[in-house]
């Protein structure tokens, strides 16, 4: 067994140095029916709240119907400016094409993540046009931009190579972009109707896939990725707490518990460090888009956000 483990270590090291064969654009499959993050948040809220999918009542600062720019600028519950809170949106092909990205900075949106890829071959069909729409804005109108990968139960390094290949299609990630993110949560397949695929794997198997993805992306981008997850899912599949191999990575937590929303205190896996907190799937822009959006909060100034999340 020791000899076998040694061989595996050599193979894995070679994989990180030389890399898996990148995915080819002609092999990419556009996503159509997979669950959106909003759907997954509703699913988590249903588990959390006994079937209810509405969280964040109006008397909470971080309420379900959070509005930009008003709520992002002023905390109407605590009656004070939000000068040390920055807000991020994340979108995918589930959003309509008519988002006016020029309105984001005016709406006090601090940054934007786009879904880039999923698994070994799937891509978000709106990733490239959305990214290009932001990049074509005058510099003063742009918000920091990044892409995330939805992790599946397939080969971790292969998925990382696919993600980076999709990012390279828009000449990213580079200085000024947001750091890479891996989304690991319930995976109901590309139809959105399957039982969670992760339930078939052990904790060690799931951890191996995640570690491979993180190590590959970090070695190729020289920046430390962020892990996006939901507390209940993490605890049941990788917890309790954060395995030692993952403690140096920061977390983007999707937490919809009413107690957490009321006191602005998300549940972070033990030994984990918070980067972002996603608190609603029903945020709205005053101008530029008239449908629901996922919103997250970063605690700090705009300069803090840049130092923590933007690639130098």
Secondary structure by P-SEA (a helix, b strand, c coil): caaaaaaaaaaaaaaaaccccccccccbbbbcccccaaaaaaaaaaaaccccccccccccccccccccccccccccccccccccbbbbbbccccccccccccccccccccbbbbbcccccbbbccaaaaaaaaaaacccccccccbbbbbcccccaaaaaaaaaaaaaaacccccccccbbbbbccccccccccccccccccaaaaaaaaaaaaaaaaaaacbbbbbbbbaaaaaacccccccccccccccccccccaaaaaaccccccccccccccccccbbbbcccccbbbbbbbbcccaaaaaaccccc
